[in-house]
Amino acid sequence: MDWSRLKLVALGGALTVAAIGVGALLYPLTGLFDTAATVPHSPLVAYMVHNTMIHSVRDRADGLAVPARMSAADLAAGFCSYDTHCVACHGAAGVARAKFADGMYPTPPYLISQPDKWNDAELFSILRRGIKMTAMPSWQNTLSPQQTWQLVAFLKTMPKLPVNGYAQWRRAGLCRGGAPVSLPRPAPLDESTLPGARVRPTAETAEAAPSRPVPGRP
């Protein structure tokens, strides 16, 4: 075996790895990465950022205690929180989002069907913690845990509203003490709960009792 050649190959590999590492450290200082919201991520960066976010949310939501049920009053309160804090960026059925939301990157998704892609604990985690490098803020300093669960309940109910339901609730003055035109019957959160799933109560969810575990993921 030619040890001299092997040492050269090893040295070359080590230098290549070191050069890549130094380049990665210096890259942010070059200004080559365009941070403008008008320039989309490359497909690779978009894939990495999006999937990192999904797995981060799922990991931190795993085991959060979810309220067993929400009342019609909770649903109405969740609607008012959404109308106050969320509709400008995310829109609603029959309600366009604000024009400024089109200038954000990533663009805030319409939430008419999006909530079906997340379970209740994951939505709670997103609302409480926010998402870095997006315009999604943390609401933990604005909404209490109970108010956050109420907002989750509304997000899960919103796809079931009639097309003009959201606008009707607005016109009815629901958030000013008026009665809603039509209030869907709140369903227990995460109806597919599996027995024996792990529960990890936290300080954030302590106010939302009674509670039950979130369905486990495969």
Residue pairs with C-beta under 8 A, 6 or more apart in sequence:
27 33
37 103
37 104
37 105
38 103
38 105
39 105
40 46
40 105
41 49
49 133
53 131
57 118
57 122
57 125
57 126
57 131
58 122
58 217
60 125
60 129
61 119
61 121
61 122
61 124
61 125
61 214
62 121
62 198
62 200
62 214
62 217
63 121
63 197
63 198
63 199
63 200
63 213
63 214
64 121
64 124
64 125
64 200
64 202
64 205
64 214
65 199
65 200
65 201
65 202
65 205
65 208
65 209
65 211
65 212
65 213
66 120
66 121
66 124
66 149
66 189
66 190
66 205
66 208
66 211
66 212
66 213
66 214
67 149
67 189
67 208
67 209
67 210
67 211
67 212
68 188
68 189
68 210
68 211
68 212
69 186
69 188
69 189
70 78
70 149
70 150
70 153
70 186
70 189
71 186
72 183
72 185
72 186
74 149
74 150
74 153
74 186
75 150
75 153
75 154
75 157
75 183
75 184
75 186
76 174
76 180
76 183
77 147
77 150
78 147
78 150
78 151
78 152
78 153
78 154
78 155
78 157
79 154
79 166
79 169
79 174
79 175
79 180
80 174
80 175
81 143
81 147
81 150
81 151
81 154
82 92
82 151
82 154
82 155
82 158
83 170
83 175
84 175
85 139
85 142
85 143
86 111
86 151
87 95
87 97
88 97
88 98
88 100
88 101
89 97
89 98
89 101
89 104
89 108
89 135
90 97
90 101
90 108
90 109
90 110
90 111
91 97
91 101
91 110
91 111
91 112
92 111
92 112
92 158
92 166
93 112
93 158
93 161
93 162
93 163
93 164
93 165
93 166
93 167
94 163
94 164
94 166
94 167
95 166
95 167
95 170
97 108
97 110
101 107
101 108
104 134
104 135
106 134
108 135
108 136
111 155
111 158
112 158
112 159
113 159
115 123
115 155
115 156
115 158
115 159
116 159
118 126
119 190
119 214
119 215
120 149
120 152
120 156
120 189
120 190
120 214
121 190
121 214
123 152
123 155
123 156
124 148
124 149
124 152
124 205
126 136
127 139
127 143
127 148
127 151
127 152
128 138
128 139
128 140
128 145
128 148
128 204
129 138
129 140
130 136
130 137
130 138
130 139
139 148
140 148
140 204
143 151
144 207
145 204
145 205
145 206
145 207
145 208
146 207
146 208
149 189
149 208
152 189
153 186
153 189
156 187
156 189
157 184
157 186
157 187
158 166
160 184
161 184
162 168
162 182
165 181
165 182
168 180
168 181
168 182
169 180
169 181
172 178
172 179
172 180
172 181
174 180
190 214
190 215
192 215
193 212
193 213
193 214
193 215
194 213
194 215
194 216
196 213
197 213
197 214
197 215
197 216
198 213
198 216
199 211
199 212
199 213
199 214
201 211
205 211
